[in-house]
Amino acid sequence: MMLNLVLAEAELEPVPRTVRTRAHVPILDAYFHRDLLPSLPDGPRRGRPDIVHQCLSLCQGSRLNRAGMLHAYVHTRNDIVIEIEPTTRIPPNQVEFLQLMGRLLDGGEVDGYKARNMTFRSLMNDLDVSMVIAMSPDGQDVPLSEVMGGHEDLAVIVGAFPCGDYRGPVYELADLQVSLGPWLMTVPAVVSEVLCAAGRLD
């Protein structure tokens, strides 16, 4: 089985160039740029690259990835898709990770990562998997390993934002929406559940 895990609509974006000279890091971050966020549209939702950092750390260090059964993708709010090579080690320090992402999103080359302009729909068309599952608090409360079983390749979509819902065609392109129960969970916790469920299938 090959699991394609897509962190969708991730709040990972460069700091606006008009304020970049004042930024400690090149990626918009709710801690470093807390004075800037209230002036931006969707301010409460933006500036959360820590979600991507934590999730990719889980993915790349997982048993599933080491077994060659995982591909991780990040789809950002600005329709940039970042593909992470399976052997890539995510820096444990978040500032170092943000600096790498800043270089990547500014058009530079970063070993282990590839960025391209691509909509979510185009990404899913490229993946061309037999099953697409969208994680959602409003989805069906069914065991993940049960719905993932029997598929040689599948994609699981997890929203990489702190609040709200998907804004793009995620539900339209998904075969199934799955919930992990009545309690809201952090995005990294959802990713952990997905990795564990997939790991039980190998």
C-alpha positions in Angstrom: 0.0 0.0 0.0 1.1 3.6 -0.7 -0.4 6.4 1.3 -0.3 9.8 -0.2 -0.8 12.2 2.7 -1.9 15.7 1.6 -1.7 18.6 4.0 -4.3 20.8 2.3 -4.8 24.6 2.4 -1.7 24.8 4.6 -1.1 28.2 6.2 2.5 28.4 4.9 3.3 31.5 3.0 6.0 34.2 2.7 5.8 37.3 4.8 4.4 40.1 2.6 7.4 41.8 0.9 6.4 45.2 2.2 7.3 44.1 5.8 9.9 41.5 5.0 12.7 43.8 6.2 11.2 43.7 9.7 10.6 40.0 9.8 12.7 37.7 11.9 11.8 34.8 9.6 10.7 34.8 5.9 7.5 32.8 6.5 4.4 34.4 8.0 4.2 33.2 11.6 1.6 34.0 14.3 4.3 34.4 16.9 6.9 36.4 15.0 4.4 38.5 13.1 1.6 38.8 15.7 1.3 42.6 15.1 0.9 42.1 11.4 -1.8 39.4 11.3 -4.8 41.6 12.5 -4.3 43.8 9.4 -4.4 40.8 7.0 -7.6 39.2 5.5 -8.2 35.9 7.3 -5.8 36.9 10.0 -6.9 34.4 12.6 -6.4 31.5 10.2 -3.0 32.6 8.8 0.5 32.4 10.1 0.5 28.8 11.3 3.5 27.1 9.6 4.1 25.3 12.9 1.2 23.0 11.9 3.1 21.9 8.7 6.4 21.6 10.6 4.9 19.3 13.3 3.0 17.2 10.7 5.9 16.7 8.4 8.1 15.8 11.4 5.6 13.0 12.2 5.4 11.8 8.6 9.1 11.7 7.9 10.0 10.0 11.1 7.2 7.4 10.9 7.6 3.7 10.5 5.4 3.9 7.4 7.8 6.3 5.7 10.8 4.3 6.5 9.1 1.3 5.0 8.7 3.2 1.7 4.9 3.4 2.0 4.3 7.2 2.4 4.5 10.3 0.2 3.8 13.6 1.9 2.6 16.7 0.1 1.8 20.2 1.3 -0.8 22.3 -0.6 -0.7 25.9 0.5 -3.3 28.6 0.6 -1.5 30.2 -2.4 -1.7 27.0 -4.5 1.9 26.0 -4.1 2.4 22.3 -3.8 5.5 21.1 -1.9 6.6 17.5 -2.3 8.9 16.0 0.3 11.3 13.2 -0.6 10.9 10.2 1.7 14.5 10.4 2.9 14.3 14.1 3.9 14.8 14.8 7.5 12.7 17.7 8.8 14.8 20.1 11.0 13.7 19.8 14.6 14.1 23.6 15.1 11.1 25.4 13.7 13.0 28.6 12.8 15.4 26.6 10.7 12.5 24.9 9.0 10.9 28.3 8.3 14.2 29.6 6.8 14.2 26.5 4.5 10.6 27.1 3.4 11.3 30.8 2.9 14.1 29.9 0.5 12.0 27.3 -1.3 9.0 29.6 -1.7 11.2 32.4 -3.0 12.2 30.2 -5.9 15.4 28.7 -4.5 16.4 25.1 -4.4 16.3 23.1 -1.1 17.5 19.6 -1.0 14.7 17.1 -0.3 11.9 19.5 -1.3 10.2 20.4 -4.6 7.8 23.3 -5.0 5.5 24.0 -7.9 2.5 26.1 -8.7 -0.5 23.8 -8.7 -4.1 23.8 -7.6 -5.4 21.2 -5.2 -7.5 19.8 -8.0 -4.5 19.4 -10.3 -2.6 17.7 -7.5 -5.3 15.1 -7.0 -5.5 14.5 -10.7 -1.8 13.9 -10.8 -1.9 11.5 -7.9 -4.7 9.5 -9.6 -5.3 7.1 -6.6 -8.0 4.6 -6.2 -9.4 6.1 -3.0 -9.5 9.6 -1.6 -10.4 10.2 2.1 -10.9 13.7 3.5 -10.6 14.0 7.2 -13.4 16.2 8.6 -15.1 16.6 12.0 -18.4 16.3 10.1 -17.4 13.1 8.3 -18.5 9.5 9.1 -17.2 8.1 12.4 -15.8 4.9 11.0 -12.5 3.1 11.7 -9.8 4.5 9.5 -8.0 1.2 9.0 -11.3 -0.3 7.9 -11.9 2.2 5.1 -8.2 2.3 4.1 -7.9 -1.5 3.7 -7.9 -3.1 0.3 -6.4 -0.2 -1.6 -3.0 -0.3 -3.1 -2.8 3.4 -3.3 -4.9 6.1 -1.6 -4.8 9.7 -0.6 -5.8 11.0 2.8 -6.4 14.8 3.0 -5.9 16.6 6.3 -6.6 20.4 6.6 -3.4 22.1 7.7 -5.1 25.2 9.2 -6.1 26.1 12.7 -9.8 26.9 12.3 -12.7 26.8 9.8 -13.2 24.3 7.0 -11.8 23.5 3.6 -12.4 26.3 1.1 -11.4 24.4 -2.1 -12.9 21.4 -3.8 -11.8 18.9 -1.1 -15.2 17.4 -0.4 -16.0 17.4 -4.1 -13.0 15.3 -4.9 -13.1 12.9 -2.0 -14.7 9.5 -2.1 -15.3 9.6 1.6 -15.3 12.0 4.6 -14.1 10.5 7.8 -14.3 11.8 11.4 -12.2 10.6 14.3 -15.1 11.1 16.8 -17.0 13.9 18.6 -13.9 15.7 19.9 -12.0 18.3 17.9 -8.3 17.2 17.5 -5.2 19.2 16.6 -4.0 18.7 13.1 -0.8 16.8 14.2 -3.0 14.5 16.3 -5.1 13.7 13.2 -2.0 13.0 11.2 -0.8 10.6 13.9 -4.1 8.7 13.8 -3.8 8.4 10.0 -0.2 7.1 10.2 -1.1 4.6 12.9 -4.1 3.3 11.0 -2.1 2.9 7.8 0.7 1.2 9.7 -1.7 -1.5 10.8 -2.4 -2.4 7.2 1.2 -3.4 6.2 
